[in-house]
């Protein structure tokens, strides 16, 4: 009786929780999940279309087998029941039946495997790509580098852009809650895009359902996949490999645009990157470094070390009061450059100025009062 009351209370609480959710959280997410979605996402690539068709074919075959098996079973139970005078048959084996139930399933499996194999082989064919993009998974964001094709040399980090106030329920959820980023991947429509995947720390997984793409990113390994989107739009996915406490906060967003818009984006992005390149020999004031370092910390470090610098006990060390942060700056620079344990190596992701800024910020923030309280980009360059 007590268990029944407890179950009733839990169900009532769940209903009240759902009924009190903002309508925005229950609305369709453009390019992503939709309300009451029961099937796969609408496909926008040939591979996704084939996956969708195979999915439906397998369901039909399974349904046919289900109906056939249960029809025979219920017919036998009802027609040959004891109450109408039937006696149990006494036999040990039937060669004909055994041959039939071996050959028929074999033929069914072959019939299912042939179209599936064709699609799997096509999924692995990453040759003749128009553009190659490297995607690097890290806790908890994605780094992208355009390796070949138009846009070669472009690189950026892609972080969750959902405001923290929405995550802690301090304000209403937005339309793209937990499915939006500050820097989406941009690709042209009707072009074959090869995605090369690896990871800095633990296993992640890059997935866009509408593309029919899902590939693991494994530290120390390079794997690849591809897609060719045939419809302009914004498409959303997520890391689908459990990768730590903020696993739910590393979405993937791909904007598929026209060729003209893609050329414009490439030009704009390269100009933006050129404008952001700093002279590593420039001497910055401590106030300038702290101000810039706060932005770098918020974008890249806050998920692990927290806004208060206390870290996560047992997982990520505290920076507030840390002997490394308050000690000689050389050791501090080396850890940020080369990483340690779960911390990735930032030397290939952040510039010398960004690394100098974030180190200076942490050495002069919270309760930290380091004796060597300023790190210049030239110090980072020398350590490299």
N, C-alpha and C positions, 0 to 999 in steps of 0.2 A: 504493500500500500504506500509506504514511504517512497519507494523507488518510482512508483507511478506519479506521485505528487511532484517529485523532483524533476522527472521528465517533462511533466506538464509545465512546470515553472520555467525550465530551460527553453521549451518551445515558445512559450509566451514572451520570454525575454528576447528571443531571436526575432520574433515577429515585430515586437516594439522597436527593436534596433533597426530593422529593415524599413519599417514604416516611417521612422524618423530620419532616414538618410536623405540628403539633399537630392533634388530631382536631377541635378547635373551628373551625379554619380550613377544614376540609373538610365542615362541617355546613351544613344549610340555614340561610339568613339570613332570618328572619321578615320578610315584606314586601319582600324583596329577592331577589338571585340565589339559586338553589338548586343543589345538587350535581347534576352531569350534566344540567343543563337544556339541552334541545335546541330548545325552541319558545319562543314569546313568553311573557311573564309572564301569569298568570291575570288576565283583565280584570275591573275593578270599576266601569267606567263604560260608558255606551252607545257612546261613541266608541271606546274600547279594544276593545269587543266587535266593532264593525264593522271595525276594523283587523285584528283576529284573523281574522275571516271572510274579509276580502279577501286576507289573506296566504295562507290555505289555498286559496282559489279560484285565485289566481295560480299557486300551486304545482301545483295539479291541471291547469290549462291548460298550463303549461310542460311538465309530465310527459307529457300527451297529445300535445303537439307533438313532444317528444323521441321518444316511442315511434313515432309515425307516420312521422317523417322517417327514423329509423334502421331501421325495419321495411322501408320502401321501398328504402332504400339497400342493406341487406344482402340483401334479396330480389333486387335487380338484380344485385348482385355475384355471388351464388351461382348464380342461375338463368341468367344470361347470360355466364358465364365462358367464356373461350377454350377451355379444356380439353374442353368438351362440344360444341365446333364452332360457337359463336356468333361472328359477325363484328361489328365495331363499326359502328353505324349512321352513315350519312353524311347529315346534314341540317344546315341553317343555323339554322332558327328554327321555332317553332310558335306561331302567334297564339293558339290556344286555351290552351296551357300558360301563356303570358305573361299573358293576361287572368286566368287562374285564380290564378296565384301573386301577382297584384296585388290582386285582389278579396278572396280568402280572408284574407290577413293583415290587410287593412284592416278587415274585419268582426270579426276576432278582437280587434284593437286597440280598436275601438269598444265591443265587448262588455266589455272590461276597463276601459275609461275611464269608462263611464257610472256604475257603482256607486262607483268610486273618486272621481269628481268630486263625487258627492253627499256622500260622507264628508268630503272636503276642505272643501267649502263649510260643512258643519256645524261643522267644527273651527274655522273662522274667525268664527263667529257668537258674539261675546262679549256680546251685548245682554241686558238684563233679568237681570243678575247679582244674586244675593242679597247677596254679600259681595265686595268688591274688595280685593285685597292687592297691594301693590307689592313686588317682589323685586329687590334690587340686588346684582349680582355684584361682588365685589372680591377681590383676591388676599390670602388664599384663604379666603373665607367668604361667607355670604349675609346681607344685611340685609333685614328684613321690616317693612313698615308697613301696618297695616290702614286703608285709605283710606275705605271706605264700608261700610255695613251694621253689623250688631251686632259690636261690638269696635272700632269706629272710634277711631283715636287710639293704639291699641296699637302699639308698635314695639320691636324687639329685634334683636340680632345672633345668628346661628346658626353656631357654630364646631364643628369636629371635636372629639369628646370621647374618642376612643380614646387611652388613655394612651401617652405617648412610649415607655415601656418595651416595649410590645408592638411598636411600629414598628421599634425597633432590636433586636428579638429578645432582649430581656433577660427577658421573661416570655412565657407562653403567650398565643396570640391569643384574644381573646374571641369570643363568638358573632356580634357585629355589628362585627367588625373593619373599620375605615375606612368604616363605613356608619352611624355614630351621631353625634348632635350634642347639645350642651348645651341648646339651645332649639329644639325642633321646631315646625313650623307646626301649628296646631290649627284644624280646620274641622268644622262639623256635617255629619252624613250627609244625603244627599238634598237638598243645597242647591247651587245653581250658584255656583261660585267663579271669579271673574275674576282672573287674575294679570297684572299690568302689570310689564313687565321692562325694566330698563336696567342699565348697568354703570358703575363708577367709573373703571376703568383700561383693561382689555383686554376682548376678547370672551369672554363666558362662555356657558353654555347650561344651561337649567333643564329637567330631564327626570325624569319619574316613569313608568316603563314600564307599571305597572298601570293608570294613568290614560289612557294613550295620548297623553301630553303631552311635547312636546320643542320648546322655543322658545329662540332665541338672545337673549342680553342684550348689547346693543351700546352702547358709550359714545356719548353724544350723541343717541341714538335711544330712542324709547319704543315697545315692541311688546307685544302681549298674547296671551293664550291663556286657556283655561278648562277646568274639569272639574266633574263632578258625581258624587262617589263614592256608590255605592249599598250599600256594605258597610262596617261599622265595623271599624277595624283600623289598623295602622301600616304605612305604605308608604314605600319607600326608593328613592332615585335618586341621581344624581351629576351634577356638571358634566361635559358631554360635548363641550366645546370646549377644545382644548389651550390652556391659559392661563398657563403658566409652570411653574416647578420643583415647586410643590406642587399641581399640577392634580389629582392623585389624592387630595388631602386636603380636598376641599370637598363632602361629601355633602349630600343633601337628604332630610329626613325629614318626613313629613306624618302627623299623627295624626287620623284620622277618628273622631269621637265622636258620641254622641247629642246631641240638642238641649239636654237638661237638663245634661249634662256640659259642653257648650260654654258655656252661660250661666254655669256655675260657674267655668269656666276664665277667661272674660272678667272676671268680678268679681274673681277672685283676681289676675289679671294687672294690672288697673287699680290695685288696692290696693298691689300690689308696686311698681308704677311710682311711685305717689304717695309711698310710703315712701322710695323711693330718690332723690327730688328733693331736692337740696341747695340751701341758700341761697347764691347766688354771692357774697354779701357777707360770708359767714362767714370768719373768719381761722383758718387751720389751722396746726398746728405742722409743722415739717419732718418729724418722725418719722411723723406721721399721713399726710402726703402721700406719703412714700416707701413706706409700707406699702400704701396703696391703689394707688399708681402701679405697684407690682410686679404686682398682679393685672391691671391694665389692660394693661400691657406683655405679660404672658403670654398674654392672650386675643387681642390685636390686632396686636402688633408683632413677636413672636418669630419668626414664620415668615419674615419678610424680613431682619430685622436680627440674628437669632440670639440665643440665650441669653447668649452671651459678648459681645454688642454689636459683633462684628466684621463683621457684614453678609455679603454675598455678592459677592466681587470681580467687577466688571464689570456687576453687576446692581443690587445694593442697597448703599448706602454704610454704612460702619461708623459707629456712634455712639460707640464707645469712642475718645476722643481727637479727636472731631470738633470742628472750629472753630466750627460752628454751635451744638453742644450746650454747649460750654464758653465761648462768647462771650456777647454781650449777649442777654438773655432775649427782647427784642422780636422779633428775627429768628427765634429758635427757635419762639416762639408763632405767628408768621405762617406758617411752613412747615407746622406741624402743623394749623393751622386751614384753610389754603387748598390744601395739597398742593403737590407739585412733581414733574414727570416721572412716574415710576411710582407715586409715593406719593399716595394719595387724600386728598381734603379731609375732615378728621375733624370739622369744625364741625357737620355735620348728623347725625353718628352718635354722638359722645360729648358728654357734658355739660361745662360749664365746669370743674366740679370734677374730672372724670376727666381732662380735658386738662391741667389744672394739675398734677394728681398724677403723670401719666406723664412730663411734662416735668421735674418736680422729681426724680423717680426717676432718669431718665437723666443728669441733671446732677450727681448725687451717687453714681453707681454706677460699677463697674469702676474705671478709673484716673482718671475724671473728677472734677475739683475746680473747679467753676465759681465765679467770683467772685460772681455773682448766683445763688446756689444754691437759691433758693426762688421758686416761682411760685404766686401765690394765684389762686383762681377769679375774683376781681375784675379781675386783670390780663388774663385771657383774655376776660372780658366786655367790657372796654374796647377790646381789640384787634378784637373783632367789629364 
